[in-house]
Amino acid sequence: MKWNPMFLDIDGTLMHCVVDGPERAPPLLLLHSIGTSLHIWEPQAQQLAGQFRVIRPDMRGHGLSGITGGDYSMAGLARDAAAILDALGIASVHVGGSSIGGRIAQQLAADSPERVRSLFLLNTALEFPSVAQWQVRIDDVRRTGTEVLVEAVMPRWVIDTTLPSSRGLRHMLLTTHRDGYAGAACALRDATAADVAGRIRAPCTILAGEHDPAAPAAAVQALRDAIPGAVLHSIPGGGHITTLEFAAAVTDGLRVHLARIG
């Protein structure tokens, strides 16, 4: 499989993304979780790039994208996604997002409905309480770096922390710049259901890990109820970041979603 990495200047910020698949194929935008990179979607991209034009950006402050300080917002991160589509000459796209990536996808669908053909929301929610807990994490990371999070976060992200893929996620977290992580955490801290509820009309599939502590059942059900016609499925035994540890289940779920949309 040939991958095509590129760097884009988005309003003065360097954005990195990988694009693969036929140029005329239906475009599929995949957005990653906080503290990781575009590589969490590797198994799905490899399977789907034959039928879709798969676009995987690194969120600002993450992976190989530029690091900007200060507080990020969901609206700003959604604008980043839209600007990447503009740079690639893509008018509308299927959007898949994991965790914060799923919340950015919701924001994009609410703010720019004409850009979103469908939503595939993975282990995400309308909002991620509590503000106080996020603020403690933000302050700790800005002071110390992401290493302060590793021992607490990894068991929340995956079921088996010893897998090579889980160790890879750990490395992604450790190499995420403190300003990038803290900025994205501010977006999660400030996100509210009211920002998007009642404004999303795109066809939607929600896939949720059975044992996900970051997007528990009640939050996922509230997300489903907020999007007309949304379909909800569970990943048995799954945790929060499932694209690697439960790759086949996520890929199958994404295939079924895209086939349902047509």
C-alpha positions in Angstrom: 0.0 0.0 0.0 1.4 3.4 -1.0 0.8 6.2 1.4 0.9 9.9 0.4 1.9 12.2 3.3 1.6 15.9 2.9 2.1 19.1 4.8 -0.4 22.0 4.4 -0.2 25.6 5.6 -3.6 26.3 7.3 -3.7 30.0 8.2 0.0 29.9 9.2 -0.2 26.6 11.1 1.5 23.5 9.6 -0.9 20.6 9.3 0.2 17.1 8.4 -2.0 14.5 6.9 -1.9 11.3 4.9 -4.1 10.8 1.9 -4.6 7.5 0.1 -7.0 5.8 -2.3 -8.3 6.8 -5.7 -8.6 10.5 -6.2 -12.1 10.2 -7.6 -13.3 7.7 -4.9 -15.7 8.9 -2.2 -13.7 10.8 0.4 -13.5 9.6 4.0 -12.0 11.8 6.7 -10.7 10.0 9.9 -10.0 12.1 13.0 -8.0 10.7 15.9 -8.2 10.9 19.7 -6.4 13.3 22.0 -2.8 12.4 22.8 -2.4 10.2 19.8 -2.0 10.7 16.0 -3.4 9.7 12.7 -1.8 6.3 13.1 -4.6 5.0 15.3 -6.6 4.6 12.1 -4.0 2.6 10.3 -5.9 -0.7 10.1 -9.0 0.9 8.8 -7.1 3.0 6.3 -5.3 0.0 4.9 -8.6 -1.9 4.4 -10.7 1.0 3.0 -8.2 2.9 0.8 -9.1 0.7 -2.2 -12.7 2.0 -2.2 -12.4 5.4 -0.6 -10.1 8.4 -0.7 -9.0 8.2 3.0 -7.8 11.4 4.6 -6.1 11.2 8.0 -4.8 14.5 9.5 -2.8 15.0 12.6 -4.7 17.4 14.9 -2.9 20.6 15.6 -0.4 20.1 18.4 -0.3 16.3 17.7 1.8 14.0 15.5 3.6 16.0 12.9 1.3 18.9 12.8 2.3 22.3 14.1 2.2 23.1 17.8 0.2 26.1 18.8 -0.2 27.3 22.4 -3.3 28.4 24.3 -6.7 26.9 24.6 -8.2 25.1 21.6 -12.0 25.0 20.9 -14.2 22.4 19.2 -15.3 25.1 16.7 -11.7 25.9 15.9 -10.7 22.3 15.5 -13.7 21.8 13.2 -12.5 24.7 11.2 -9.1 23.1 10.9 -10.8 20.0 9.4 -12.8 22.1 7.0 -9.7 24.0 5.9 -7.9 20.7 5.2 -10.8 19.7 3.0 -10.6 23.1 1.2 -6.9 22.6 0.6 -7.5 19.2 -0.9 -10.4 20.5 -3.1 -13.0 18.4 -1.3 -16.5 19.8 -0.9 -18.1 17.1 1.2 -16.9 13.9 3.0 -17.8 11.0 5.2 -16.4 11.7 8.6 -15.2 9.1 11.2 -13.9 10.3 14.5 -12.6 8.6 17.7 -13.1 10.3 21.1 -12.3 14.0 20.6 -12.1 13.2 16.9 -15.8 12.2 17.1 -16.7 15.4 19.0 -14.9 17.4 16.3 -16.9 15.5 13.7 -20.1 16.4 15.5 -19.1 20.1 15.5 -18.2 20.0 11.8 -21.6 18.5 11.0 -23.4 21.1 13.1 -21.4 24.1 11.9 -21.0 23.1 8.3 -23.7 20.5 7.5 -23.1 20.8 3.7 -19.5 19.4 4.3 -20.6 16.1 6.0 -22.1 13.3 4.0 -22.3 11.0 7.1 -20.9 10.5 10.6 -19.2 7.4 12.1 -18.7 8.3 15.8 -16.5 6.0 17.8 -16.3 6.1 21.6 -17.3 9.7 21.9 -20.0 11.8 23.5 -21.7 15.2 23.3 -19.7 16.4 26.3 -17.0 15.0 28.6 -17.4 16.1 32.3 -16.1 17.3 34.5 -14.7 20.8 34.0 -12.8 20.6 37.2 -11.2 17.3 36.4 -10.1 18.5 32.9 -8.7 21.6 34.5 -6.5 19.6 36.9 -5.3 17.5 33.9 -4.6 20.6 31.8 -2.6 22.3 34.6 -0.6 19.1 35.3 0.3 18.6 31.6 1.3 22.3 31.1 3.5 22.1 34.1 5.0 18.6 33.7 4.2 17.2 30.2 2.2 14.2 29.1 4.3 11.7 31.1 2.2 12.7 34.1 -0.8 11.1 32.5 0.5 7.7 31.4 -0.2 5.5 34.3 -3.7 6.8 34.8 -4.7 7.1 31.1 -3.5 3.9 29.6 -5.9 1.6 31.5 -8.7 3.9 30.5 -7.7 3.7 26.8 -7.2 0.0 26.3 -8.1 -3.3 27.9 -4.7 -5.0 27.5 -1.9 -2.5 28.1 0.8 -5.1 27.2 -0.1 -5.4 23.5 2.3 -3.9 21.0 -0.5 -1.6 19.7 -1.1 -0.4 23.3 2.6 0.2 23.8 2.4 2.2 20.6 -0.4 4.3 22.0 1.7 4.9 25.1 4.5 6.2 22.9 2.1 8.4 21.0 1.0 10.0 24.3 4.5 10.4 25.6 5.6 12.2 22.4 2.6 14.5 22.2 3.7 18.0 23.1 2.3 19.4 26.3 0.8 22.5 24.6 -0.9 20.3 22.0 -2.4 18.0 24.6 -3.4 20.8 26.9 -5.0 22.9 24.1 -7.1 19.9 23.0 -8.1 19.1 26.6 -9.4 22.7 26.8 -11.7 22.0 23.9 -13.0 18.9 25.7 -13.3 20.8 28.9 -15.4 23.5 27.3 -17.5 21.4 24.9 -21.2 21.2 25.8 -24.1 19.2 24.5 -25.9 22.5 23.7 -23.3 23.4 21.2 -24.4 20.6 18.8 -27.6 19.1 20.1 -30.5 19.5 17.6 -28.1 20.7 14.8 -26.9 17.5 13.3 -28.8 15.9 10.5 -26.2 13.7 8.8 -26.8 10.0 8.7 -24.9 8.6 11.7 -23.6 5.4 13.2 -22.3 5.3 16.7 -19.9 2.5 17.8 -19.1 2.2 21.5 -16.7 0.1 23.5 -18.6 -2.0 26.1 -16.1 -1.0 28.8 -15.3 2.5 27.8 -14.9 4.7 30.9 -14.5 7.9 29.0 -17.7 7.6 27.0 -19.9 5.4 29.2 -23.3 3.9 28.1 -25.4 6.8 29.4 -23.3 9.4 27.5 -23.4 7.3 24.3 -27.2 6.8 24.5 -27.6 10.6 25.0 -25.5 11.1 21.8 -27.7 8.7 19.9 -30.9 10.4 21.1 -29.5 13.8 20.0 -29.0 12.8 16.4 -32.2 11.8 14.4 -32.0 8.3 13.0 -28.6 7.5 14.6 -27.8 3.8 14.9 -25.9 2.6 18.0 -23.8 -0.6 18.2 -21.5 -1.9 20.9 -18.0 -3.4 20.7 -18.1 -6.4 23.1 -15.2 -6.2 25.5 -13.9 -2.9 24.0 -12.4 0.0 25.8 -11.9 3.6 24.7 -9.4 3.5 21.9 -10.5 0.5 19.9 -9.2 1.2 16.3 -6.1 -0.9 17.1 -7.0 -3.3 19.9 -10.3 -4.1 18.3 -9.4 -3.3 14.7 -11.6 -5.8 13.0 -14.7 -4.7 14.9 -14.1 -1.1 14.1 -13.3 -1.8 10.4 -16.4 -4.0 10.0 -18.6 -1.3 11.7 -17.2 1.4 9.4 -17.8 -0.8 6.3 -21.4 -1.5 7.4 -22.0 2.2 8.0 -20.6 3.2 4.6 -22.6 0.5 2.8 -25.7 1.6 4.6 -25.2 5.2 3.5 -24.4 4.1 0.0 
